[in-house]
Amino acid sequence: MRILVFQHVAVEHPGIFRDFLAADGIPWDAVELDAGAPVPSLDGYDALWVMGGPMDVWQEDEFPWLIPEKQAIRSWVDSGKPFLGVCLGHQLLADALGGAVAVGAAPEVGVLPIALTEAGRRDPLFDGLPAEGNCFQWHGAAVQRLPEGVHTLAQTDICPIQSIRVGERAYGLQFHVEITDATVGEWGCIPEYASALDDVMGEGALVRLGEETARHLPDLNAAARTLYGNFMKIARSA
């Protein structure tokens, strides 16, 4: 198995998933689209992961590489191959397939409760995970309208489309499962993220968010390991 990863800023990489991939001996290639790297040939890859980033799906004039990225996502998912999108990657999945993304009702930042829908409780991606738990959030935009035939797998009060499945093997997650002990500090240096953080949590938010995340990190990482294992089972069944 070989995985292709689309990145949109250097510090939003697969995070703790890199440890899981290394332990399993699975190679992966990252393409830094925001740095000018072109979308490569998708041949030879078994799964596509699309990570987060500070840009929005509608900013095609400012970030023209979003156009070929969406085309690649649409082509990949239409082929039925395994896909995992996180945060911006989740929104790009919905947008590329005809859904709608816009600024959400309110930003979500921090370790916050999330609940699986009935479909999510039955879905193999969430096998072994609780119907209600905590997740790490840091976003302002959200999927507002689902593509045709797409299922919602998880929700929060503020953002009712937290996870989606397209077909049998393509998934989007609005929340972040990949975080490590370095994530908050690294993302706090991104101006767009720092601004959202201050707006939601006030002055000194970065320190408080780091402390809150550290308290929950063992449980968050354990959930990430379960979800990663589930996704790989789904991918291997392709």
Secondary structure, 3 states (H helix, E strand, C coil): CCEEEEECCCCCCCCCHHHHHHHHCCCEEEEEHHHCCCCCCCCCCCEEEECCCCCCCCCCCCCCCHHHHHHHHHHHHHCCCCEEEECHHHHHHHHHCCCEEEEEEEEEEEEEEEEECHHHHHCHHHCCCCCEEEEEEEEEEEEEECCCCCEEEEECCCCCCCEEEECCCEEEECCECCCCCCHHHHHCCCHHHHHHHHHHHCCCHHHHHHHHHHHHHHHHHHHHHHHHHHHHHHHHCC
